[in-house]
């Protein structure tokens, strides 16, 4: 084993370890030592690599000379990591190269969870629709009162599926443009005024009072359609989860220099007087399909995707989203965007 080879692997970004025919570790690079926690050079490889599948792969490579591939599981702080390990053979030693596959595994897991959630969200209304169709074909065929009641419910479930599909398509479109920075000049005050008019019937339906305070000079670089969607979503959420006859407060203001945004900030704050949300729920509210109360959210027409879409849009606009709440204190959702320079 030459010093030149040992120096070479030291500069490789992937974790690498060399194991001799005597089963002792000849050398490892800095990336490998970071995974193992210390330098195990000169010691038997089993003492460092204690996982049966990896040990078996190394032994097979040493005995047969055939290359192997296996997995190695590790824990970095509170996060699990999965490495794909290539075991290659050279005269007198084997080379183990570790590739961190954790990110790919996380993406695959998220995709599986997403498909499972969508399937669940669609299965519930579909099951209800099929049940009512069967009933209308049978026992309720000649019962006008039951037929009208079932058709009303079927229409509601169909609307729910339509909203879900619309939100899925919207989320897909937002993700497609996530890396494209919007550069239209958007007057947020005008958008808020339009959104208030558009959501007026929803607000009137629960007899809510609306308090609006709009600062002047609140122009931001943005995508008009997406920002209109955010504002409408925040107002509708405040209405859905606020009390009947309560007050919804909209405030659009300048908030001065924002170090994280590297610019002056424009903040839109929407507050309702609802029951509030426990603190431990707040970090997860923008996750897809996360609901504090599943039954209540579905009953009010929620798809579980609204705040996820909002989060993606705000992130695309290089802004940030803040949610503040406590039981009995209502909910405040604040969007802060960088203003035009």
TIROKE-179306 format. One record per residue (C-alpha): x, y, z; residue in one letter; chain. Coordinates in nm, 3 decimals, always signed. Layout:
% residues N
[[X; Y; Z]; "A"; "A"]
...
END
This chain:
% residues 341
[[+0.000; +0.000; +0.000]; "X"; "A"]
[[+0.161; +0.322; -0.111]; "X"; "A"]
[[+0.151; +0.651; +0.072]; "X"; "A"]
[[+0.038; +0.808; -0.255]; "X"; "A"]
[[-0.283; +0.602; -0.261]; "X"; "A"]
[[-0.358; +0.687; +0.103]; "X"; "A"]
[[-0.309; +1.057; +0.027]; "X"; "A"]
[[-0.533; +1.023; -0.277]; "X"; "A"]
[[-0.832; +0.875; -0.090]; "X"; "A"]
[[-0.794; +1.141; +0.179]; "X"; "A"]
[[-0.911; +1.402; -0.071]; "X"; "A"]
[[-1.210; +1.208; -0.199]; "X"; "A"]
[[-1.550; +1.357; -0.099]; "X"; "A"]
[[-1.712; +1.015; -0.047]; "X"; "A"]
[[-1.628; +0.808; +0.262]; "X"; "A"]
[[-1.366; +0.543; +0.170]; "X"; "A"]
[[-1.201; +0.270; +0.375]; "X"; "A"]
[[-0.934; +0.016; +0.272]; "X"; "A"]
[[-0.929; -0.328; +0.435]; "X"; "A"]
[[-0.637; -0.571; +0.402]; "X"; "A"]
[[-0.636; -0.948; +0.363]; "X"; "A"]
[[-0.571; -0.977; +0.737]; "X"; "A"]
[[-0.913; -0.812; +0.791]; "X"; "A"]
[[-0.756; -0.501; +0.943]; "X"; "A"]
[[-0.829; -0.147; +0.829]; "X"; "A"]
[[-0.536; -0.014; +0.630]; "X"; "A"]
[[-0.660; +0.342; +0.587]; "X"; "A"]
[[-0.970; +0.561; +0.575]; "X"; "A"]
[[-1.027; +0.917; +0.463]; "X"; "A"]
[[-1.162; +1.213; +0.660]; "X"; "A"]
[[-1.518; +1.160; +0.531]; "X"; "A"]
[[-1.510; +0.798; +0.653]; "X"; "A"]
[[-1.369; +0.895; +0.992]; "X"; "A"]
[[-1.654; +1.144; +1.027]; "X"; "A"]
[[-1.906; +0.860; +0.970]; "X"; "A"]
[[-1.735; +0.619; +1.210]; "X"; "A"]
[[-1.658; +0.882; +1.472]; "X"; "A"]
[[-1.285; +0.803; +1.498]; "X"; "A"]
[[-0.984; +0.657; +1.317]; "X"; "A"]
[[-0.996; +0.275; +1.322]; "X"; "A"]
[[-0.673; +0.221; +1.126]; "X"; "A"]
[[-0.493; -0.100; +1.225]; "X"; "A"]
[[-0.794; -0.258; +1.394]; "X"; "A"]
[[-1.014; -0.543; +1.272]; "X"; "A"]
[[-1.283; -0.410; +1.041]; "X"; "A"]
[[-1.562; -0.584; +1.236]; "X"; "A"]
[[-1.497; -0.356; +1.535]; "X"; "A"]
[[-1.574; -0.051; +1.318]; "X"; "A"]
[[-1.831; -0.188; +1.073]; "X"; "A"]
[[-2.059; -0.387; +1.296]; "X"; "A"]
[[-2.348; -0.450; +1.063]; "X"; "A"]
[[-2.397; -0.811; +0.946]; "X"; "A"]
[[-2.479; -0.737; +0.582]; "X"; "A"]
[[-2.170; -0.521; +0.539]; "X"; "A"]
[[-1.946; -0.770; +0.720]; "X"; "A"]
[[-2.076; -1.051; +0.498]; "X"; "A"]
[[-2.012; -0.846; +0.183]; "X"; "A"]
[[-1.653; -0.770; +0.287]; "X"; "A"]
[[-1.583; -1.136; +0.373]; "X"; "A"]
[[-1.730; -1.251; +0.040]; "X"; "A"]
[[-1.515; -1.001; -0.151]; "X"; "A"]
[[-1.199; -1.106; +0.036]; "X"; "A"]
[[-1.264; -1.477; -0.023]; "X"; "A"]
[[-1.398; -1.474; -0.380]; "X"; "A"]
[[-1.247; -1.156; -0.520]; "X"; "A"]
[[-1.589; -1.058; -0.656]; "X"; "A"]
[[-1.723; -0.704; -0.614]; "X"; "A"]
[[-2.019; -0.663; -0.379]; "X"; "A"]
[[-2.283; -0.402; -0.307]; "X"; "A"]
[[-2.472; -0.361; +0.018]; "X"; "A"]
[[-2.617; -0.102; +0.255]; "X"; "A"]
[[-2.492; +0.062; +0.573]; "X"; "A"]
[[-2.722; +0.233; +0.823]; "X"; "A"]
[[-2.601; +0.522; +1.034]; "X"; "A"]
[[-2.742; +0.790; +1.261]; "X"; "A"]
[[-2.626; +1.149; +1.244]; "X"; "A"]
[[-2.760; +1.327; +1.550]; "X"; "A"]
[[-3.135; +1.268; +1.536]; "X"; "A"]
[[-3.141; +1.180; +1.166]; "X"; "A"]
[[-3.115; +0.832; +1.015]; "X"; "A"]
[[-2.881; +0.794; +0.719]; "X"; "A"]
[[-2.860; +0.517; +0.460]; "X"; "A"]
[[-2.540; +0.453; +0.266]; "X"; "A"]
[[-2.503; +0.245; -0.047]; "X"; "A"]
[[-2.168; +0.065; -0.014]; "X"; "A"]
[[-1.963; -0.057; -0.309]; "X"; "A"]
[[-1.708; -0.323; -0.212]; "X"; "A"]
[[-1.436; -0.347; -0.477]; "X"; "A"]
[[-1.138; -0.582; -0.480]; "X"; "A"]
[[-0.775; -0.508; -0.551]; "X"; "A"]
[[-0.471; -0.734; -0.501]; "X"; "A"]
[[-0.407; -0.745; -0.126]; "X"; "A"]
[[-0.703; -0.538; -0.010]; "X"; "A"]
[[-1.066; -0.434; -0.069]; "X"; "A"]
[[-1.199; -0.083; -0.113]; "X"; "A"]
[[-1.528; +0.023; +0.048]; "X"; "A"]
[[-1.690; +0.334; -0.097]; "X"; "A"]
[[-1.991; +0.480; +0.086]; "X"; "A"]
[[-2.255; +0.690; -0.093]; "X"; "A"]
[[-2.515; +0.869; +0.119]; "X"; "A"]
[[-2.857; +0.781; -0.024]; "X"; "A"]
[[-3.060; +0.942; +0.255]; "X"; "A"]
[[-3.192; +1.229; +0.041]; "X"; "A"]
[[-3.308; +0.992; -0.234]; "X"; "A"]
[[-3.470; +0.764; +0.025]; "X"; "A"]
[[-3.647; +1.063; +0.181]; "X"; "A"]
[[-3.780; +1.169; -0.160]; "X"; "A"]
[[-3.904; +0.816; -0.231]; "X"; "A"]
[[-4.070; +0.802; +0.110]; "X"; "A"]
[[-4.237; +1.140; +0.055]; "X"; "A"]
[[-4.368; +1.025; -0.283]; "X"; "A"]
[[-4.512; +0.708; -0.131]; "X"; "A"]
[[-4.675; +0.906; +0.149]; "X"; "A"]
[[-4.810; +1.161; -0.099]; "X"; "A"]
[[-4.968; +0.892; -0.318]; "X"; "A"]
[[-5.111; +0.721; -0.009]; "X"; "A"]
[[-5.259; +1.050; +0.117]; "X"; "A"]
[[-5.411; +1.140; -0.220]; "X"; "A"]
[[-5.557; +0.790; -0.249]; "X"; "A"]
[[-5.708; +0.819; +0.098]; "X"; "A"]
[[-5.851; +1.165; +0.031]; "X"; "A"]
[[-6.016; +1.046; -0.291]; "X"; "A"]
[[-6.129; +0.708; -0.160]; "X"; "A"]
[[-6.350; +0.854; +0.114]; "X"; "A"]
[[-6.578; +1.065; -0.112]; "X"; "A"]
[[-6.572; +0.800; -0.385]; "X"; "A"]
[[-6.690; +0.537; -0.137]; "X"; "A"]
[[-6.970; +0.770; -0.025]; "X"; "A"]
[[-7.075; +0.840; -0.385]; "X"; "A"]
[[-7.082; +0.471; -0.475]; "X"; "A"]
[[-7.286; +0.396; -0.164]; "X"; "A"]
[[-7.544; +0.662; -0.243]; "X"; "A"]
[[-7.566; +0.554; -0.607]; "X"; "A"]
[[-7.638; +0.200; -0.495]; "X"; "A"]
[[-7.902; +0.325; -0.251]; "X"; "A"]
[[-8.067; +0.543; -0.516]; "X"; "A"]
[[-8.085; +0.245; -0.747]; "X"; "A"]
[[-8.252; +0.040; -0.476]; "X"; "A"]
[[-8.438; +0.137; -0.160]; "X"; "A"]
[[-8.448; +0.514; -0.229]; "X"; "A"]
[[-8.551; +0.484; -0.595]; "X"; "A"]
[[-8.909; +0.593; -0.527]; "X"; "A"]
[[-8.844; +0.812; -0.222]; "X"; "A"]
[[-8.821; +1.179; -0.338]; "X"; "A"]
[[-8.717; +1.312; +0.004]; "X"; "A"]
[[-8.433; +1.060; +0.044]; "X"; "A"]
[[-8.329; +1.108; -0.318]; "X"; "A"]
[[-8.297; +1.485; -0.276]; "X"; "A"]
[[-8.100; +1.443; +0.046]; "X"; "A"]
[[-7.861; +1.191; -0.109]; "X"; "A"]
[[-7.812; +1.399; -0.424]; "X"; "A"]
[[-7.720; +1.699; -0.208]; "X"; "A"]
[[-7.460; +1.494; -0.026]; "X"; "A"]
[[-7.328; +1.350; -0.352]; "X"; "A"]
[[-7.288; +1.700; -0.496]; "X"; "A"]
[[-7.094; +1.805; -0.185]; "X"; "A"]
[[-6.861; +1.504; -0.210]; "X"; "A"]
[[-6.807; +1.568; -0.583]; "X"; "A"]
[[-6.721; +1.931; -0.505]; "X"; "A"]
[[-6.472; +1.810; -0.245]; "X"; "A"]
[[-6.298; +1.588; -0.501]; "X"; "A"]
[[-6.294; +1.876; -0.750]; "X"; "A"]
[[-6.129; +2.105; -0.493]; "X"; "A"]
[[-5.871; +1.837; -0.417]; "X"; "A"]
[[-5.785; +1.788; -0.784]; "X"; "A"]
[[-5.768; +2.166; -0.836]; "X"; "A"]
[[-5.531; +2.202; -0.538]; "X"; "A"]
[[-5.313; +1.916; -0.661]; "X"; "A"]
[[-5.285; +2.079; -1.003]; "X"; "A"]
[[-5.213; +2.415; -0.840]; "X"; "A"]
[[-4.941; +2.262; -0.622]; "X"; "A"]
[[-4.787; +2.098; -0.928]; "X"; "A"]
[[-4.780; +2.428; -1.118]; "X"; "A"]
[[-4.622; +2.609; -0.823]; "X"; "A"]
[[-4.352; +2.343; -0.788]; "X"; "A"]
[[-4.272; +2.367; -1.161]; "X"; "A"]
[[-4.194; +2.738; -1.126]; "X"; "A"]
[[-4.025; +2.713; -0.785]; "X"; "A"]
[[-3.680; +2.809; -0.918]; "X"; "A"]
[[-3.803; +3.088; -1.145]; "X"; "A"]
[[-3.800; +3.417; -0.962]; "X"; "A"]
[[-4.108; +3.629; -1.047]; "X"; "A"]
[[-4.038; +3.986; -1.156]; "X"; "A"]
[[-4.375; +4.151; -1.227]; "X"; "A"]
[[-4.449; +4.468; -1.035]; "X"; "A"]
[[-4.745; +4.376; -0.811]; "X"; "A"]
[[-4.948; +4.620; -0.602]; "X"; "A"]
[[-5.037; +4.411; -0.295]; "X"; "A"]
[[-5.291; +4.665; -0.169]; "X"; "A"]
[[-5.489; +4.636; -0.492]; "X"; "A"]
[[-5.477; +4.256; -0.473]; "X"; "A"]
[[-5.605; +4.260; -0.115]; "X"; "A"]
[[-5.892; +4.488; -0.210]; "X"; "A"]
[[-5.985; +4.253; -0.497]; "X"; "A"]
[[-5.963; +3.947; -0.269]; "X"; "A"]
[[-6.188; +4.111; -0.011]; "X"; "A"]
[[-6.455; +4.167; -0.275]; "X"; "A"]
[[-6.421; +3.812; -0.411]; "X"; "A"]
[[-6.446; +3.651; -0.066]; "X"; "A"]
[[-6.729; +3.881; +0.044]; "X"; "A"]
[[-7.001; +3.613; +0.011]; "X"; "A"]
[[-6.797; +3.368; +0.221]; "X"; "A"]
[[-6.745; +3.631; +0.489]; "X"; "A"]
[[-7.113; +3.729; +0.487]; "X"; "A"]
[[-7.217; +3.366; +0.520]; "X"; "A"]
[[-7.079; +3.349; +0.875]; "X"; "A"]
[[-7.175; +3.711; +0.950]; "X"; "A"]
[[-6.812; +3.798; +1.015]; "X"; "A"]
[[-6.681; +4.151; +1.046]; "X"; "A"]
[[-6.382; +4.250; +0.836]; "X"; "A"]
[[-6.126; +4.504; +0.952]; "X"; "A"]
[[-5.884; +4.610; +0.679]; "X"; "A"]
[[-5.579; +4.835; +0.712]; "X"; "A"]
[[-5.375; +4.887; +0.395]; "X"; "A"]
[[-5.053; +5.088; +0.375]; "X"; "A"]
[[-4.962; +5.271; +0.059]; "X"; "A"]
[[-4.653; +5.198; -0.149]; "X"; "A"]
[[-4.672; +4.823; -0.102]; "X"; "A"]
[[-4.542; +4.712; -0.441]; "X"; "A"]
[[-4.343; +4.390; -0.462]; "X"; "A"]
[[-4.180; +4.187; -0.739]; "X"; "A"]
[[-4.408; +3.891; -0.786]; "X"; "A"]
[[-4.651; +3.675; -0.979]; "X"; "A"]
[[-4.994; +3.839; -0.972]; "X"; "A"]
[[-5.191; +3.515; -1.009]; "X"; "A"]
[[-5.000; +3.331; -0.737]; "X"; "A"]
[[-5.012; +3.619; -0.490]; "X"; "A"]
[[-5.386; +3.658; -0.550]; "X"; "A"]
[[-5.415; +3.286; -0.470]; "X"; "A"]
[[-5.221; +3.329; -0.145]; "X"; "A"]
[[-5.430; +3.624; -0.027]; "X"; "A"]
[[-5.757; +3.450; -0.112]; "X"; "A"]
[[-5.644; +3.132; +0.063]; "X"; "A"]
[[-5.545; +3.317; +0.382]; "X"; "A"]
[[-5.875; +3.505; +0.396]; "X"; "A"]
[[-6.081; +3.190; +0.330]; "X"; "A"]
[[-5.889; +2.999; +0.600]; "X"; "A"]
[[-5.951; +3.280; +0.847]; "X"; "A"]
[[-6.322; +3.261; +0.763]; "X"; "A"]
[[-6.346; +2.880; +0.774]; "X"; "A"]
[[-6.181; +2.846; +1.112]; "X"; "A"]
[[-6.308; +3.163; +1.272]; "X"; "A"]
[[-6.624; +3.194; +1.485]; "X"; "A"]
[[-6.955; +3.306; +1.341]; "X"; "A"]
[[-6.991; +3.678; +1.393]; "X"; "A"]
[[-6.619; +3.716; +1.471]; "X"; "A"]
[[-6.376; +3.974; +1.337]; "X"; "A"]
[[-6.118; +3.903; +1.070]; "X"; "A"]
[[-5.834; +4.155; +1.064]; "X"; "A"]
[[-5.625; +4.217; +0.752]; "X"; "A"]
[[-5.319; +4.437; +0.785]; "X"; "A"]
[[-5.083; +4.526; +0.502]; "X"; "A"]
[[-4.781; +4.724; +0.620]; "X"; "A"]
[[-4.417; +4.805; +0.564]; "X"; "A"]
[[-4.192; +4.631; +0.816]; "X"; "A"]
[[-3.854; +4.785; +0.738]; "X"; "A"]
[[-3.528; +4.612; +0.641]; "X"; "A"]
[[-3.538; +4.232; +0.666]; "X"; "A"]
[[-3.191; +4.075; +0.695]; "X"; "A"]
[[-3.313; +3.737; +0.569]; "X"; "A"]
[[-3.480; +3.899; +0.267]; "X"; "A"]
[[-3.194; +4.145; +0.207]; "X"; "A"]
[[-3.451; +4.413; +0.137]; "X"; "A"]
[[-3.727; +4.625; +0.285]; "X"; "A"]
[[-4.021; +4.405; +0.381]; "X"; "A"]
[[-4.393; +4.421; +0.306]; "X"; "A"]
[[-4.609; +4.217; +0.545]; "X"; "A"]
[[-4.964; +4.093; +0.501]; "X"; "A"]
[[-5.114; +3.973; +0.827]; "X"; "A"]
[[-5.449; +3.790; +0.851]; "X"; "A"]
[[-5.594; +3.725; +1.197]; "X"; "A"]
[[-5.912; +3.555; +1.311]; "X"; "A"]
[[-6.068; +3.510; +1.655]; "X"; "A"]
[[-6.101; +3.133; +1.635]; "X"; "A"]
[[-6.022; +2.866; +1.890]; "X"; "A"]
[[-5.651; +2.887; +1.819]; "X"; "A"]
[[-5.401; +2.609; +1.762]; "X"; "A"]
[[-5.170; +2.439; +2.012]; "X"; "A"]
[[-4.804; +2.529; +1.968]; "X"; "A"]
[[-4.686; +2.179; +1.878]; "X"; "A"]
[[-4.904; +2.183; +1.564]; "X"; "A"]
[[-4.766; +2.510; +1.424]; "X"; "A"]
[[-4.443; +2.381; +1.259]; "X"; "A"]
[[-4.641; +2.118; +1.066]; "X"; "A"]
[[-4.930; +2.328; +0.936]; "X"; "A"]
[[-4.766; +2.378; +0.595]; "X"; "A"]
[[-4.711; +2.003; +0.541]; "X"; "A"]
[[-4.923; +1.842; +0.272]; "X"; "A"]
[[-5.245; +1.693; +0.411]; "X"; "A"]
[[-5.158; +1.785; +0.771]; "X"; "A"]
[[-5.469; +1.877; +0.967]; "X"; "A"]
[[-5.513; +1.970; +1.330]; "X"; "A"]
[[-5.868; +1.832; +1.322]; "X"; "A"]
[[-5.938; +1.600; +1.028]; "X"; "A"]
[[-6.315; +1.585; +1.070]; "X"; "A"]
[[-6.358; +1.959; +1.115]; "X"; "A"]
[[-6.129; +2.042; +0.822]; "X"; "A"]
[[-6.313; +1.809; +0.583]; "X"; "A"]
[[-6.653; +1.931; +0.704]; "X"; "A"]
[[-6.550; +2.286; +0.613]; "X"; "A"]
[[-6.424; +2.189; +0.269]; "X"; "A"]
[[-6.052; +2.180; +0.344]; "X"; "A"]
[[-5.825; +1.966; +0.127]; "X"; "A"]
[[-5.519; +1.979; +0.353]; "X"; "A"]
[[-5.313; +2.142; +0.076]; "X"; "A"]
[[-5.394; +2.513; +0.112]; "X"; "A"]
[[-5.111; +2.620; +0.341]; "X"; "A"]
[[-4.866; +2.394; +0.158]; "X"; "A"]
[[-4.945; +2.581; -0.164]; "X"; "A"]
[[-4.913; +2.914; +0.020]; "X"; "A"]
[[-4.574; +2.811; +0.159]; "X"; "A"]
[[-4.444; +2.713; -0.184]; "X"; "A"]
[[-4.560; +3.040; -0.339]; "X"; "A"]
[[-4.412; +3.254; -0.061]; "X"; "A"]
[[-4.082; +3.065; -0.088]; "X"; "A"]
[[-4.077; +3.120; -0.465]; "X"; "A"]
[[-4.115; +3.494; -0.395]; "X"; "A"]
[[-3.812; +3.478; -0.161]; "X"; "A"]
[[-4.037; +3.563; +0.130]; "X"; "A"]
[[-4.124; +3.393; +0.454]; "X"; "A"]
[[-4.443; +3.268; +0.617]; "X"; "A"]
[[-4.511; +3.301; +0.990]; "X"; "A"]
[[-4.797; +3.141; +1.184]; "X"; "A"]
[[-4.876; +3.249; +1.540]; "X"; "A"]
[[-5.145; +3.102; +1.760]; "X"; "A"]
[[-5.234; +2.972; +2.101]; "X"; "A"]
[[-5.551; +2.805; +2.233]; "X"; "A"]
[[-5.821; +3.068; +2.273]; "X"; "A"]
[[-5.612; +3.339; +2.103]; "X"; "A"]
[[-5.712; +3.293; +1.739]; "X"; "A"]
[[-5.464; +3.248; +1.455]; "X"; "A"]
[[-5.241; +3.500; +1.280]; "X"; "A"]
[[-5.080; +3.411; +0.949]; "X"; "A"]
[[-4.823; +3.659; +0.820]; "X"; "A"]
[[-4.661; +3.670; +0.478]; "X"; "A"]
[[-4.352; +3.889; +0.448]; "X"; "A"]
[[-4.218; +3.963; +0.100]; "X"; "A"]
[[-3.922; +4.174; -0.018]; "X"; "A"]
[[-4.029; +4.512; -0.151]; "X"; "A"]
[[-3.911; +4.660; -0.479]; "X"; "A"]
[[-3.567; +4.816; -0.445]; "X"; "A"]
END
